[in-house]
Amino acid sequence: MAQSELTIDLGAICTNWRALAQMSAGDTAAVVKANAYGLGAKRVSQALAKAGARTFFVAMAEEGATVRNALGPGPTIGVFGGHMEGDAALIRDANLVPMINSIDQMLRHVEALPGHPFGIQLDSGMNRLGMEAGEWSALRDIALSQKPVLVMSHLACADEPGHGMNAFQLQTFRQMTDGINAPRSLGATGGTLLGAEYHFDMTRPGIGLYGGLPYIEAVPVVTLSIPVIQVRDVNPGESVGYGNRWVARVPGKIATISAGYADGILRAMGPKAYVWAGESRCKIVGRISMDLIGVDVSALKDPPDRVELLGQHQSIDSVADAGGTIGYEILTSLGPRYNRTYITA
Ligand SMILES: *Cc1c(COP(=O)(O)O)cnc(C)c1O
């Protein structure tokens, strides 16, 4: 079988959630947007609900409906994108809680679904989503009289603890919300690690659950094992792959493995990336193709049957470094061709 094996450890996700919940001053939600960062919203949400998570967040209402199907009634499912045109039926039927981002969204929400729960998202400086101070002061009293279930904002630089933006956003959020009687939330994974000042009534970790930085103590969650299709000898001067980008200088052995950029193994990381054959690190050579990658296995006594791209030896963040990106993008790029296996919690 040429299909690669992607193993997702639900127990590790729950371990990470519990550890982050232990650090949090208040409640700890679980962010499962983008199909739980590519790992499967249904299985991940069900495992986290079993571990004790009572609040989940997604980016858009359609994702919320999927999570509701997986969880059944009970848990709160918040929608960061708020209440968009055309969302009313989904929000009502799946009992979602939109995080209202503007006066327009507020009007749309109370008109379409009077009395339906909502939260408020404020912009404390990131300039991405949420009401700015002016809008908020115009709407504040009316909005608060409708009892929002949460008032939240999001930090732009929480993965850099020393960044001045953190204290600035904390102060801005406090100025906008001190004294209100609704629960508040500011921190995601990074904000959880910044300390209790940033926690308020709820933290909203995502990447930390899935084993990514900035939660350096996270337990690894994914293993990606790729079969070797063919091994060949190369002589000095012979090239490997498209564009002849790698040329053998000494006699060697090249393994061709069965995965490529169509599976989310970024073509850009080719020149810097490695895979592991047991305890040996082997360099990726030549351009990454759509379905195939060359690996230099010259140093191994016996050519391997499979190699590992992600796992105990190599984290999503080391792979991300090779491609000039972040662990989040590695996870959400993991393709649909893998045989996905879940280790149950
Ligand atoms: C994605 C997201 C989160 C989770 O962020 P992580 O860095 O993955 O922990 C929390 N809140 C909002 C508003 C988000 O968009």
The ligand as a Gaussian input file, in Angstrom:
#p B3LYP/6-31G(d) Opt

LIG

0 1
 C       -7.772000      30.676000      16.380000
 C       -8.227000      31.469000      17.525000
 C       -7.986000      31.021000      18.836000
 C       -7.055000      29.872000      19.137000
 O       -5.737000      30.328000      18.937000
 P       -4.445000      29.412000      19.187000
 O       -3.306000      30.332000      18.937000
 O       -4.523000      28.310000      18.192000
 O       -4.513000      28.921000      20.581000
 C       -8.574000      31.711000      19.878000
 N       -9.341000      32.813000      19.647000
 C       -9.555000      33.301000      18.399000
 C      -10.391000      34.515000      18.216000
 C       -8.998000      32.652000      17.301000
 O       -9.211000      33.136000      16.075000

